[in-house]
Amino acid sequence: LNTMRLVGQTLSMSIATLLISVYVGSASLAQTSSASLMAWIQVSFLVFAVLCLIGILPSLIRGSLHDDTPMH
């Protein structure tokens, strides 16, 4: 479980860094660059929402691991 958490954190930071470099580039962050920063934030939310939906699907397909009915 901890390995999967670490892999997820590493992957999300890599994606966020990639998106920052694509949308903001080497420009210094100032009020004039707020449009590129907002574009990066919107795209990153979209990317991570899609990744969350992809992660939900296998969990739904797997179903419950435990049977809640009492054993007799």
C-alpha positions as CSV (number, residue, x, y, z in Angstrom):
1,L,0.0,0.0,0.0
2,N,2.8,2.4,0.9
3,T,4.6,1.6,-2.4
4,M,1.5,2.5,-4.4
5,R,1.1,5.8,-2.4
6,L,4.7,6.7,-3.1
7,V,4.4,5.8,-6.8
8,G,1.2,8.0,-7.0
9,Q,2.8,10.9,-5.3
10,T,5.9,10.7,-7.5
11,L,3.8,10.4,-10.7
12,S,1.6,13.3,-9.7
13,M,4.6,15.6,-9.0
14,S,6.1,14.6,-12.3
15,I,3.0,15.4,-14.2
16,A,2.6,18.8,-12.3
17,T,6.2,19.7,-13.0
18,L,5.8,18.8,-16.7
19,L,2.7,20.9,-17.0
20,I,4.4,23.9,-15.3
21,S,7.3,23.7,-17.7
22,V,5.0,23.5,-20.7
23,Y,2.6,26.3,-19.7
24,V,4.8,28.6,-17.7
25,G,8.2,27.7,-19.1
26,S,11.2,29.8,-17.9
27,A,9.2,33.0,-17.3
28,S,9.3,34.4,-13.9
29,L,6.0,34.3,-12.1
30,A,4.5,37.8,-11.9
31,Q,1.1,39.4,-12.4
32,T,1.6,39.5,-16.2
33,S,2.0,35.7,-16.4
34,S,-1.2,35.0,-14.5
35,A,-2.9,33.8,-17.8
36,S,-0.4,31.0,-18.3
37,L,-0.6,30.1,-14.7
38,M,-4.4,29.8,-14.8
39,A,-4.1,27.7,-17.9
40,W,-1.7,25.4,-16.2
41,I,-4.0,25.1,-13.2
42,Q,-7.0,24.3,-15.3
43,V,-5.2,21.7,-17.4
44,S,-3.7,20.1,-14.3
45,F,-7.1,19.8,-12.6
46,L,-8.5,18.2,-15.8
47,V,-5.5,15.7,-16.1
48,F,-5.8,14.7,-12.4
49,A,-9.6,14.3,-12.6
50,V,-9.2,12.0,-15.6
51,L,-6.5,10.0,-13.7
52,C,-8.9,9.7,-10.7
53,L,-11.7,8.4,-12.9
54,I,-9.4,5.9,-14.4
55,G,-8.4,4.8,-10.9
56,I,-12.0,4.5,-9.8
57,L,-13.0,2.1,-12.7
58,P,-10.7,-0.8,-11.6
59,S,-11.9,-0.4,-8.0
60,L,-15.5,-0.6,-9.1
61,I,-14.9,-3.6,-11.3
62,R,-13.0,-5.4,-8.5
63,G,-16.0,-5.1,-6.2
64,S,-15.9,-5.8,-2.5
65,L,-13.1,-7.8,-1.1
66,H,-15.1,-8.8,2.0
67,D,-18.4,-10.6,2.1
68,D,-20.6,-8.8,4.7
69,T,-22.9,-11.7,5.2
70,P,-22.4,-13.5,8.6
71,M,-21.0,-17.0,8.4
72,H,-23.0,-19.8,10.1
